[in-house]
Amino acid sequence: MTDIREIFKKANVAVITGGASGIGLAAAKYFAKLGMSVAIADLGRDRLAAARAELVAIAGEDQVMAVETDVAHKEQLEALERAVLQHFGRVHVLMNNAGIGPETSIFSPQPGWDNILGVNLLGVINGTRVFGPGMLAHGKPGLIINTGSKQGITTPPGNPAYNVSKAGVKVFTEALQHELRNTAGARISAHLLIPGFVFTGLTKGDRQEKPAGAWTPEQTVDFMVESLERGDFYILCPDNDVARPTDERRMLWAAGDIIENRPPLSRWHPDYAEKFKAFLEKKD
């Protein structure tokens, strides 16, 4: 297991997609405070400029890049990599964090599905495939952190495109880590960040105040780093509403649908409401 102090250190380079706000910006600030060089990618020039200014105040002008990038398009990720390598030389941390969540249904219009799958899933896949070979080639320790979701594991009713995208991120990141640990000489590891309820632009809706149940992006990043220090692959974040044991029971029940041949999403099926409640309350 690599000591992350070999990675999160002065002069090393972190690239964060979805880096202009939320968890991405909190991670960028964390890395910048350690003296790392930081490149953030996102959409919206004003948002990027504001985020860049915050990072420059921490790390200095020369240690920060902000590049407008639509991660749904591989050629834009390739352009991002070229820009980062030209400016910083190499990449040690890649955080594929960009995500969107407009509401969908099974038969809702195609553009909604295309946008979510393009950003949330292909953005992670292509981000890894664009940056990963160079990260392996330079031979220094590094990390690829992909932002998933609990919805990609328990897949609750509502917004199936989002659930499919995040389930894909989980499967892809598991396969990535398996391949990395079986690649001779590889010093890169992959990790799946699974946030809880975090107060970000994706979740806030019309609310201006953080709900009591939500974590801040900074809390999420602190938990992520603590988990990385332990070498965790699955970074399963709690929040102020849901503790880890509850998440674990929900995930076990979801897997049990297959094993026990229950209806899919039986947790929300009226015939199984009492059984799920009893299962959730079990202490063993």
Order of alpha helices (4+ residues) and beta strands (2+ residues): beta-alpha-beta-alpha-beta-alpha-beta-alpha-alpha-beta-alpha-alpha-beta-alpha-beta-alpha-alpha
